[in-house]
Amino acid sequence: MIPAAERDKTRVVNPVSILTELGPYARVTTAVVPFVAASALRLMFGKSRQTRFLISLSIVWFAVNVLLAPYSMRMQQDISGLARFLH
């Protein structure tokens, strides 16, 4: 058993919670940087199966980030604030 004092000091961090805490510029950066890196690798190493796979994977990552952005808590707060401002 872990004593209560020690249990309070440890905290389990959920990887998804890290993404939700990011600001808007950091979220854009995490969506764009993998695509830019995959494109740079393709320019350096040419067209190969690995570079095509990396570009495809980075495009999927970007699409997931763009499609899931409206469901983040911060984005929902911004949208509701904008809706109140317009009405």
C-alpha positions as CSV (number, residue, x, y, z in Angstrom):
1,M,0.0,0.0,0.0
2,I,1.1,3.5,-0.7
3,P,0.7,6.0,2.1
4,A,-1.9,8.7,1.5
5,A,0.8,11.4,1.5
6,E,2.8,9.6,-1.2
7,R,-0.3,8.8,-3.2
8,D,-1.2,12.5,-3.4
9,K,2.2,13.4,-4.8
10,T,2.0,11.1,-7.7
11,R,-0.3,11.9,-10.6
12,V,-1.0,9.9,-13.7
13,V,-0.9,12.0,-16.8
14,N,-3.2,11.0,-19.6
15,P,-1.6,11.6,-23.0
16,V,-4.9,12.9,-24.4
17,S,-5.0,15.5,-21.7
18,I,-1.7,16.9,-22.9
19,L,-3.1,17.6,-26.3
20,T,-6.2,19.3,-24.9
21,E,-4.0,21.6,-22.8
22,L,-2.1,22.9,-25.9
23,G,-2.8,26.4,-27.1
24,P,-4.1,27.0,-30.7
25,Y,-0.6,27.7,-32.1
26,A,0.9,24.6,-30.6
27,R,-2.0,22.5,-31.9
28,V,-1.4,23.9,-35.4
29,T,2.3,23.2,-35.0
30,T,1.7,19.6,-34.0
31,A,-0.6,19.1,-37.0
32,V,1.7,20.8,-39.6
33,V,5.3,19.8,-38.5
34,P,4.9,16.0,-39.3
35,F,3.8,16.8,-42.8
36,V,6.7,19.3,-43.3
37,A,9.1,16.8,-42.0
38,A,7.8,14.0,-44.2
39,S,8.0,16.3,-47.2
40,A,11.6,17.3,-46.4
41,L,12.5,13.6,-46.1
42,R,10.9,12.9,-49.5
43,L,13.0,15.8,-51.0
44,M,16.2,14.4,-49.4
45,F,15.7,10.7,-50.1
46,G,13.4,10.8,-53.2
47,K,10.3,8.8,-53.9
48,S,10.3,5.5,-52.0
49,R,7.8,3.4,-50.2
50,Q,8.8,4.7,-46.8
51,T,8.5,8.4,-47.8
52,R,5.1,7.8,-49.4
53,F,4.0,6.0,-46.2
54,L,5.3,8.9,-44.0
55,I,3.5,11.5,-46.2
56,S,0.3,9.5,-46.1
57,L,0.5,9.1,-42.3
58,S,1.2,12.8,-41.8
59,I,-1.8,13.7,-44.0
60,V,-4.0,11.5,-41.9
61,W,-2.6,13.0,-38.7
62,F,-3.3,16.5,-40.1
63,A,-6.9,15.6,-41.1
64,V,-7.6,14.0,-37.7
65,N,-6.3,17.2,-35.9
66,V,-8.4,19.5,-38.1
67,L,-11.6,17.3,-37.8
68,L,-11.3,16.9,-34.1
69,A,-10.4,20.5,-33.3
70,P,-14.0,21.7,-32.9
71,Y,-14.6,19.0,-30.3
72,S,-11.8,20.3,-28.0
73,M,-12.9,22.1,-24.8
74,R,-11.1,25.3,-25.7
75,M,-12.6,25.4,-29.2
76,Q,-16.1,24.8,-27.8
77,Q,-15.6,27.7,-25.4
78,D,-14.4,30.0,-28.2
79,I,-17.4,29.0,-30.4
80,S,-19.9,29.6,-27.6
81,G,-18.3,32.9,-26.8
82,L,-18.5,34.0,-30.5
83,A,-22.2,32.9,-30.6
84,R,-23.0,35.0,-27.6
85,F,-21.2,37.9,-29.1
86,L,-23.1,37.7,-32.4
87,H,-26.5,37.4,-30.7
